Amino acid sequence: MAQFMIMMHENDGAWDGTPIDEQKRLFKLYLDWAKELQSRDMMRGGDALARGGRMLRVVNGDVVDGPFTETKEVLTGYFQIEAPDMETAAQVARGCPGLLHGETVIVRQITDHSELK
């Protein structure tokens, strides 16, 4: 079976504007969803990501640091799942609690490059 990343992107700092009681309720939904994926033997990993971070890129042959990730849209977390195909993975991602509070959810297949080793 193939492996997929379900990545959550927060838009416009929506989480910070969410009352703490609602954050706790949503966090429980994430935990419950992860348990469901585990019970279906699909969960392979995942976690929330800390605020901030660094973005490195090459400009004119030099590695530069920036722009920083404190932008309007930031990667906030991911789940790694196993599924038979993209359609199944996308269907699973429709249950991601991030969709309930304004996050964008992206599903990407993890490429196997074992043939290059």
RALINGI-V122086 format. One line per field, one symbol per residue. ss: DSSP state (h for helix, s for strand, l for the rest). phi: phi as a letter, one per 20 degrees, with the letter a starting at -180 (. if undefined). psi: psi as a letter, one per 20 degrees, with the letter a starting at -180 (. if undefined). A space follows every 10 residues. Layout:
ss: ???
phi: ???
psi: ???
//
This chain:
ss: lsssssssss sllllllllh hhhhhhhhhh hhhhhhhhhl llssssssll lllllssssl lsssslllll llssssssss sssllhhhhh hhhlllhhhh hllssssssl lllhhhl
phi: .edcddddde dlmgffeegg ffffffffff fffffffffe ldfcrqafdf fmpccdbdcl ndeddpffee dfccfdrbcd cdbfafffff ffffeffgff cneedddcfe eedffee
psi: qqqqpopppq pkkhghjpqh hhggghghhg gggghghghj lhpirrrqqq qbaqpqrpok iqpqorqrjm ahpqpirqpp rpqhrhgggh gghhjphhhi kjqpppppqp pokhii.
//
